[in-house]
Amino acid sequence: MSKAIAIPGEHIRITTDPWTEKFWEAAKDEKLTAAQCGNCGHFRMPPSPYCPECRSQDTKWPELPGTGTVYSYVVCHKAPFPGIPDFDYIPVVVDLDGAPGARVVSNLFDIDPEEVTIGMKVKVAFTPIQGGWKLPNWRPA
């Protein structure tokens, strides 16, 4: 089996809003961040207008170390978009180091699918996508 790849960036488009813009701007600069409540300190991903713990809208965006732990994953063998050849890719849920309780959903690549395990350490790898943005994907640490 071949190594999994990241979903080709030309097929990924994002939109931002006032609550996600800082996450995407940081990613464009190849920095990983997460929304943290400025009132109670609770981390939340995806970013949202209100803290789920205290309902505050005060949000901080600390830079994170760019590492994490695989919480969950699945191996896919079929291309997610029509008109391109099939390939192996691994959607993954990652617990973010430095942001207790915050998880992101992205892709794990540069690994043979049979080598992925829950609990393995990963590091962020930013890949270009449409519109000049960058997507935080993951590779083995």
C-alpha positions in Angstrom: 0.0 0.0 0.0 1.3 3.5 -0.8 1.6 6.4 1.6 -1.6 8.5 2.1 -1.5 12.0 0.6 -3.2 15.2 1.5 -6.3 16.1 -0.5 -5.1 18.2 -3.4 -5.4 21.9 -2.4 -6.9 23.0 -5.7 -10.1 21.1 -4.6 -10.4 22.8 -1.2 -12.1 26.2 -0.8 -12.8 27.9 2.5 -14.9 30.9 3.6 -14.2 32.9 6.7 -16.4 34.9 9.1 -15.5 37.1 12.1 -15.2 34.1 14.3 -12.9 32.0 12.1 -10.8 34.7 10.3 -8.0 34.8 12.9 -7.6 31.0 12.7 -7.2 31.1 8.9 -5.0 34.2 9.0 -2.6 32.4 11.4 -2.7 29.3 9.2 -1.8 31.5 6.2 1.4 32.4 8.1 1.9 28.7 9.0 1.0 29.2 12.7 -1.5 27.0 14.5 -3.9 28.6 16.9 -7.2 27.9 18.6 -10.0 30.0 20.0 -9.6 30.5 23.8 -12.1 32.3 26.0 -10.7 35.5 27.3 -12.9 35.2 30.4 -12.7 31.6 31.6 -9.8 30.2 29.5 -11.8 27.4 27.8 -10.5 26.4 24.4 -13.0 25.7 21.6 -12.6 24.4 18.1 -14.2 25.1 15.7 -14.2 28.8 16.7 -17.7 30.1 17.7 -19.2 33.4 18.7 -19.8 32.4 22.3 -17.8 30.3 24.8 -19.8 27.1 25.6 -18.7 27.3 29.2 -19.4 30.9 30.2 -21.1 32.5 27.1 -18.4 35.2 26.9 -17.5 36.6 23.4 -14.1 37.7 24.6 -11.7 35.5 22.5 -7.9 35.1 22.5 -5.9 33.3 19.9 -2.7 31.9 21.4 -0.2 30.3 19.1 0.1 26.6 19.7 3.1 24.3 19.4 1.8 22.7 16.2 1.7 19.1 17.6 -1.1 16.9 18.7 -2.4 13.3 19.2 -4.6 11.3 16.9 -8.0 11.0 18.6 -9.8 9.3 15.7 -9.3 8.5 12.0 -10.5 6.6 9.0 -8.7 5.5 5.9 -10.4 6.3 2.6 -9.5 4.7 -0.7 -11.8 6.7 -3.1 -11.2 10.2 -4.3 -13.5 12.7 -2.5 -14.1 14.7 -5.7 -15.4 13.4 -9.1 -13.1 13.4 -12.1 -9.8 12.7 -10.3 -8.1 9.3 -9.9 -8.7 7.5 -6.6 -6.0 7.8 -3.9 -5.6 6.9 -0.2 -6.3 9.7 2.3 -6.8 9.8 6.0 -9.4 12.1 7.6 -8.2 12.5 11.2 -9.4 14.2 14.4 -6.4 15.6 16.4 -6.3 16.6 20.0 -4.2 19.8 20.0 -1.2 20.2 22.3 -1.4 23.4 24.2 -5.2 23.7 23.9 -6.9 21.2 26.3 -10.2 19.9 25.0 -9.7 21.4 21.5 -9.7 19.1 18.5 -9.5 19.7 14.8 -10.6 17.6 11.8 -8.1 17.5 8.9 -6.0 15.1 7.0 -3.0 12.9 7.9 -0.5 12.2 5.2 3.0 11.0 4.5 2.3 7.7 6.3 1.2 4.2 5.2 -2.4 3.8 6.2 -1.8 0.6 8.1 0.7 2.4 10.4 -1.8 4.9 11.8 -2.8 4.4 15.4 -5.1 6.2 17.8 -2.8 8.0 20.3 0.1 8.6 17.8 1.8 11.9 17.9 1.5 14.2 14.8 2.8 17.6 13.8 1.1 20.2 11.6 2.1 20.7 8.0 0.5 23.6 6.1 -0.6 22.9 2.6 -1.7 25.5 0.0 -5.4 25.6 -0.9 -7.6 27.9 -3.1 -7.6 31.6 -2.6 -4.0 31.8 -1.2 -5.0 30.2 2.1 -3.2 27.3 3.8 -4.8 24.3 5.4 -3.3 22.8 8.6 -2.9 19.1 7.7 -0.9 16.6 9.8 2.0 14.2 9.3 3.7 11.8 11.8 5.8 13.5 14.4 
